[in-house]
Amino acid sequence: MIPFEFVQTLFGVWESLLRFWIALVVLFVCGLFVGNEYLFSSHWNYRITVSVETPEGTKTGSVVRQVSAYNPMALNPDAPAMKFQVSGEAVVVDLGQRGVLFRLIYWNSYQEFFDAFPSSDNDVMKQIEFYNRLKVGEKAELKATTYGLVAFTDINNPKTILSVNTDNMKDIFGDGVSLKAITIERTNDPVTEGVIDTWLPWLNSLKGHYLHGGMTSRNAPLSLHSGNFKTKRN
């Protein structure tokens, strides 16, 4: 007859092993969800510079943004094979007494990096290899130069935002003011953080909402939200 104490000991060992394997499985599954985006990932930092011609001389502003490419986990079979996202801030160009020009950041602003350095290959993985080989210091000028430019009639009031383009720049900032160039440069410098907050101290109070404070774009000025001025990597 097997002693009760021996059976109890075996049961305790079995229970401990079971708990260990359950914990291991739970950690593995959680790791899949948490590390979902990083099953495959590449990151490229780039500096975007906006140059504006004024009667007082050329004024420039620049920030460093990051493009991330990642392969979503196979837990979602409907997910695309590769996704891209961008993080960083809006570009600020201080025009002195004439005002301040901003070039916004959008969810698809990663495209500006690809437009500046187009890959001739249609295969996504080969495109990623192309960008991984792109040398620091490589520079190009954007053709879509007026996309996402804005200004405020009162920089302390987000509701006073105005859309800016090559046709109305002189009306907003005065005669002799024109967009000179928007350039993109590959860099290893860190992503810009905190600069936009010094210019727009009300930004954090929006808590990710639209410029009128609401949670939807209805009646929001230019349908813009705080994420158009700064966004972080997910």
C-alpha positions as CSV (number, residue, x, y, z in Angstrom):
1,M,0.0,0.0,0.0
2,I,1.4,3.4,-1.0
3,P,1.8,5.7,2.0
4,F,-0.6,8.7,2.0
5,E,2.3,11.1,2.6
6,F,4.0,9.9,-0.6
7,V,0.8,10.4,-2.7
8,Q,0.4,13.8,-1.1
9,T,4.0,14.7,-2.1
10,L,3.5,13.5,-5.7
11,F,0.3,15.5,-5.9
12,G,2.2,18.6,-4.6
13,V,4.9,18.1,-7.2
14,W,2.4,17.6,-10.0
15,E,0.5,20.7,-8.9
16,S,3.6,22.8,-8.8
17,L,4.6,21.6,-12.3
18,L,1.1,22.3,-13.6
19,R,1.2,25.8,-12.2
20,F,4.6,26.4,-13.7
21,W,3.5,25.4,-17.2
22,I,0.3,27.4,-16.9
23,A,2.3,30.5,-15.9
24,L,4.7,29.8,-18.8
25,V,1.9,29.6,-21.3
26,V,0.3,32.8,-19.9
27,L,3.6,34.7,-20.1
28,F,4.1,33.4,-23.7
29,V,0.7,34.5,-24.8
30,C,1.0,37.9,-23.1
31,G,4.4,38.3,-24.7
32,L,2.8,37.7,-28.1
33,F,0.3,40.4,-27.6
34,V,2.7,42.9,-26.0
35,G,5.4,42.2,-28.4
36,N,3.0,41.9,-31.3
37,E,4.4,44.8,-33.3
38,Y,8.0,43.8,-32.8
39,L,7.9,40.3,-34.4
40,F,9.6,42.2,-37.2
41,S,10.5,45.8,-37.0
42,S,12.8,48.5,-38.5
43,H,13.1,52.1,-37.5
44,W,14.4,55.1,-39.5
45,N,14.9,58.6,-38.1
46,Y,14.8,61.5,-40.4
47,R,15.0,65.3,-40.1
48,I,12.4,67.4,-41.8
49,T,13.3,71.0,-42.4
50,V,10.9,73.8,-43.6
51,S,12.6,76.9,-45.1
52,V,10.6,80.1,-45.6
53,E,11.8,83.2,-47.5
54,T,11.1,86.5,-45.8
55,P,12.2,90.1,-46.3
56,E,14.3,89.6,-43.2
57,G,16.0,86.5,-44.7
58,T,15.5,82.8,-44.8
59,K,13.8,81.3,-41.7
60,T,13.9,77.6,-41.0
61,G,12.5,75.1,-38.5
62,S,13.2,71.4,-38.2
63,V,12.3,68.3,-36.2
64,V,13.4,64.7,-36.2
65,R,10.7,62.1,-36.8
66,Q,10.8,58.3,-36.8
67,V,9.2,55.9,-39.2
68,S,8.6,52.4,-37.9
69,A,7.9,49.3,-40.0
70,Y,6.5,46.2,-38.3
71,N,5.0,42.9,-39.0
72,P,1.7,42.3,-37.0
73,M,1.4,39.0,-35.1
74,A,-0.3,36.1,-36.9
75,L,-2.9,36.1,-34.1
76,N,-4.8,38.4,-36.4
77,P,-4.9,36.6,-39.8
78,D,-6.6,39.6,-41.4
79,A,-3.8,42.0,-40.5
80,P,-1.7,43.3,-43.4
81,A,1.7,41.8,-43.8
82,M,3.5,45.0,-43.0
83,K,2.4,48.2,-41.3
84,F,4.0,51.6,-40.9
85,Q,3.7,54.4,-38.4
86,V,5.3,57.7,-37.7
87,S,6.1,59.5,-34.5
88,G,7.4,63.0,-33.7
89,E,6.2,66.5,-33.7
90,A,5.0,69.3,-36.1
91,V,7.7,71.5,-37.5
92,V,7.8,75.1,-36.1
93,V,9.1,78.0,-38.2
94,D,9.4,81.2,-36.1
95,L,8.9,84.2,-38.4
96,G,9.3,86.7,-35.7
97,Q,6.7,89.5,-35.6
98,R,5.1,88.0,-38.7
99,G,3.9,85.0,-36.8
100,V,4.6,81.2,-36.6
101,L,4.3,78.6,-39.3
102,F,3.6,75.0,-38.5
103,R,3.9,71.9,-40.7
104,L,1.7,69.2,-39.2
105,I,2.2,65.5,-38.6
106,Y,-0.4,63.0,-39.8
107,W,-0.9,59.3,-39.2
108,N,0.5,58.7,-42.8
109,S,3.3,61.2,-42.6
110,Y,5.7,58.3,-42.9
111,Q,5.0,58.7,-46.6
112,E,7.0,61.9,-46.8
113,F,10.1,59.8,-45.9
114,F,9.3,57.3,-48.7
115,D,8.5,60.1,-51.1
116,A,11.9,61.7,-50.4
117,F,13.8,58.5,-51.0
118,P,11.7,56.4,-53.3
119,S,12.5,52.7,-53.7
120,S,12.2,51.2,-57.2
121,D,11.3,47.8,-55.8
122,N,7.7,46.7,-55.4
123,D,8.5,44.0,-52.8
124,V,8.0,45.4,-49.3
125,M,10.8,43.4,-47.7
126,K,13.2,44.6,-50.3
127,Q,12.0,48.2,-49.8
128,I,12.8,47.8,-46.1
129,E,16.2,46.5,-46.9
130,F,16.7,49.6,-49.1
131,Y,15.8,51.9,-46.2
132,N,18.0,50.0,-43.8
133,R,20.9,50.7,-46.2
134,L,20.1,54.3,-46.6
135,K,23.1,56.3,-45.3
136,V,22.9,58.9,-42.6
137,G,23.2,62.3,-44.2
138,E,21.3,61.3,-47.3
139,K,19.1,64.4,-48.2
140,A,16.3,65.1,-50.6
141,E,13.7,67.8,-51.2
142,L,9.9,67.1,-51.0
143,K,7.8,68.0,-54.1
144,A,4.5,68.2,-52.2
145,T,5.7,71.4,-50.5
146,T,2.5,72.9,-49.1
147,Y,0.9,69.9,-47.5
148,G,-0.1,70.4,-43.9
149,L,0.9,74.0,-43.3
150,V,-1.0,76.0,-40.7
151,A,-0.8,79.1,-38.6
152,F,-2.8,80.8,-35.8
153,T,-4.2,84.3,-35.7
154,D,-3.9,83.9,-31.9
155,I,-1.4,81.3,-31.0
156,N,-2.9,81.0,-27.5
157,N,-6.3,80.0,-29.0
158,P,-6.4,76.7,-30.9
159,K,-9.7,77.6,-32.5
160,T,-8.0,80.4,-34.5
161,I,-6.0,78.0,-36.7
162,L,-5.7,78.8,-40.5
163,S,-4.7,76.6,-43.4
164,V,-1.6,78.0,-45.2
165,N,-0.6,77.4,-48.8
166,T,1.6,79.1,-51.4
167,D,-1.3,81.4,-52.5
168,N,-2.2,82.8,-49.1
169,M,1.2,83.0,-47.3
170,K,1.7,86.7,-48.1
171,D,-1.9,87.4,-46.8
172,I,-1.1,85.7,-43.5
173,F,2.5,86.7,-43.0
174,G,3.0,89.7,-45.2
175,D,4.5,90.6,-48.5
176,G,7.7,88.9,-49.5
177,V,7.0,85.7,-47.5
178,S,7.0,82.5,-49.5
179,L,7.8,78.8,-49.0
180,K,11.4,78.1,-50.1
181,A,11.8,74.3,-49.5
182,I,10.9,71.3,-47.4
183,T,13.8,68.8,-47.1
184,I,14.2,65.4,-45.6
185,E,17.5,64.1,-44.2
186,R,18.3,60.6,-42.9
187,T,19.7,60.9,-39.4
188,N,20.4,59.0,-36.2
189,D,19.6,61.9,-34.0
190,P,16.8,61.2,-31.4
191,V,13.2,62.0,-32.2
192,T,12.3,65.5,-31.2
193,E,10.2,65.8,-28.0
194,G,8.8,68.7,-26.1
195,V,9.5,71.6,-28.5
196,I,5.9,71.9,-29.7
197,D,4.8,72.2,-26.1
198,T,6.8,75.4,-25.6
199,W,5.0,77.0,-28.5
200,L,1.5,75.6,-27.8
201,P,1.2,75.2,-24.0
202,W,-2.5,74.4,-24.4
203,L,-1.8,71.3,-26.4
204,N,-1.6,68.8,-23.4
205,S,-4.9,70.1,-22.0
206,L,-6.7,68.7,-25.1
207,K,-5.7,65.2,-23.9
208,G,-5.7,63.9,-27.5
209,H,-9.0,65.5,-28.5
210,Y,-9.8,67.8,-31.3
211,L,-8.8,71.5,-31.3
212,H,-12.3,72.6,-30.1
213,G,-11.9,70.2,-27.1
214,G,-14.4,67.6,-28.5
215,M,-13.8,63.9,-29.1
216,T,-15.1,64.0,-32.7
217,S,-14.1,66.1,-35.7
218,R,-17.6,67.7,-36.0
219,N,-17.2,71.5,-35.9
220,A,-13.5,71.1,-35.1
221,P,-11.3,73.7,-36.8
222,L,-9.8,72.1,-40.0
223,S,-10.8,68.8,-38.4
224,L,-7.5,68.7,-36.6
225,H,-6.6,67.2,-33.2
226,S,-3.7,67.3,-30.8
227,G,-2.1,64.3,-32.6
228,N,-1.5,66.5,-35.6
229,F,1.0,68.4,-33.5
230,K,2.7,65.5,-31.7
231,T,2.4,61.8,-31.8
232,K,4.3,59.0,-30.1
233,R,5.1,55.5,-31.2
234,N,2.5,53.0,-30.1
